[in-house]
Amino acid sequence: MLAFARYEECRDILADHQTFINGAGVGPKNLHKEPSWKPQGILDSDPPVHTQLRKAMASVISPKGTRALRAGFEDFAAQLLPQLLARGEIDGVKDLAQVYPLRVFGDAVGIPGEGRAENLISQGAMSFSYFGPEDERQQHFIEQGAGTFEWVMDHTARAKLAPGGLGAQLWDRADAGDISAEAAPLLVRALLSAGLDTTVIGLGNALKLLAEHPDEWAKLRQNPRW
């Protein structure tokens, strides 16, 4: 497997969809020859399909749109952190890194609250495991996530989403004819996958590193904008 990490190389690869295709899948399976475990969405598509999906997604998660979410994110942080501090000792991943984005981002998307914790984390782990390799770890997460994909797709239907949320806004794009009705729940699901799992991992790793490097934590406390 080849890996590319520098800016210019990644830019050139991402801009060349004829050579570096996504439509055959972004995992070890060639979806031109093997069936996918799920309907293909924004991640495993190429232009012109990808262009249409990306335009709809970008209109919903624009800087202006996401700035409006800040107040809700800060309000829940103000509720959650004193509760955690009062405990004296917490599990940084389970009690903070998972709980916080499940609440604030779940609310932002507008997905129902009941069942989030039981389904979204496991569904995300299963989705990422399909990127490969096909080993015992992948099988573990596939088994652990059984049934969660169906839950997510059911709860990203128009009728299940809160009015005005990011999910409902994507359905508005379907009403406007910008995307198909079949694509709308796939984009809502993509929002959940991209917004939750990476945030959980990022917060969890940040807490671990700050705990291991107290001098850096002190700098951050002194200047939060650092």
HUNOR-V938301 format. One record per backbone hydrogen bond with DSSP energy under -1.0 kcal/mol. NH is the residue of the N-H (numbers start at 1). CO is the residue of the C=O. If there is no record, write none. Layout:
BEGIN
NH:CO ; NH:CO
END
This chain:
BEGIN
10:6 ; 11:7 ; 12:8 ; 13:9 ; 14:10 ; 15:11 ; 16:13 ; 20:16 ; 21:19 ; 25:22 ; 31:24 ; 33:30 ; 34:30 ; 50:46 ; 52:48 ; 53:49 ; 54:50 ; 55:51 ; 56:52 ; 57:53 ; 58:54 ; 59:55 ; 61:57 ; 66:62 ; 67:63 ; 69:66 ; 70:67 ; 73:69 ; 74:70 ; 75:71 ; 76:72 ; 77:73 ; 78:74 ; 79:75 ; 80:76 ; 81:77 ; 84:80 ; 85:81 ; 86:82 ; 95:91 ; 97:92 ; 98:93 ; 100:96 ; 102:98 ; 103:99 ; 104:100 ; 105:101 ; 106:101 ; 107:103 ; 108:104 ; 109:105 ; 110:106 ; 111:106 ; 116:113 ; 119:115 ; 120:116 ; 123:119 ; 124:120 ; 125:121 ; 126:122 ; 127:123 ; 128:124 ; 129:125 ; 130:126 ; 131:128 ; 132:129 ; 135:133 ; 139:135 ; 140:136 ; 141:137 ; 142:138 ; 143:139 ; 144:140 ; 145:141 ; 146:143 ; 148:145 ; 151:147 ; 152:148 ; 153:149 ; 154:150 ; 155:151 ; 160:157 ; 161:158 ; 162:110 ; 165:162 ; 166:108 ; 167:109 ; 169:165 ; 170:166 ; 171:167 ; 172:168 ; 173:169 ; 174:170 ; 175:171 ; 176:172 ; 177:174 ; 178:173 ; 184:180 ; 187:183 ; 188:184 ; 189:185 ; 190:186 ; 191:187 ; 192:188 ; 193:189 ; 194:190 ; 195:191 ; 196:192 ; 200:196 ; 201:197 ; 202:198 ; 203:199 ; 204:200 ; 205:201 ; 206:202 ; 207:203 ; 208:204 ; 209:205 ; 210:206 ; 211:207 ; 212:208 ; 213:209 ; 216:213 ; 217:213 ; 218:214 ; 219:215 ; 220:216 ; 221:217 ; 222:218 ; 223:219 ; 226:223
END
